Amino acid sequence: KVSGSGKEMGQAYVNFARNCMDQIRSKVTDELWILNFFE
């Protein structure tokens, strides 16, 4: 039971980290696009 809940926590953390990375990546991409646009 404990290992099962730990597995769920791990999965939730992976999803959370993945969402954060996607947001950071899209934000960086937007900033790079803006910088290139204004050069």
C-alpha positions in Angstrom: 0.0 0.0 0.0 2.8 2.5 0.9 4.8 1.7 -2.2 1.6 2.1 -4.3 1.0 5.6 -2.9 4.6 6.4 -3.4 4.3 5.3 -7.0 1.3 7.7 -7.4 3.3 10.5 -5.8 6.2 9.8 -8.2 3.8 9.9 -11.2 2.3 13.1 -10.1 5.7 14.7 -9.6 6.8 13.5 -13.1 3.6 15.1 -14.6 4.2 18.3 -12.6 7.8 18.5 -13.7 6.9 17.8 -17.3 4.3 20.6 -17.3 6.8 23.0 -15.8 9.4 22.1 -18.4 6.9 22.6 -21.2 5.9 26.1 -19.8 9.6 27.1 -19.4 10.4 25.8 -22.9 7.5 27.7 -24.5 8.4 30.9 -22.6 12.1 30.7 -23.6 11.1 29.9 -27.2 8.8 33.0 -27.2 11.5 35.2 -25.9 14.0 33.9 -28.4 11.5 34.5 -31.2 10.9 38.1 -30.0 14.7 38.7 -29.8 15.2 37.4 -33.3 12.2 39.4 -34.5 13.6 42.7 -33.2 17.2 42.2 -34.4 
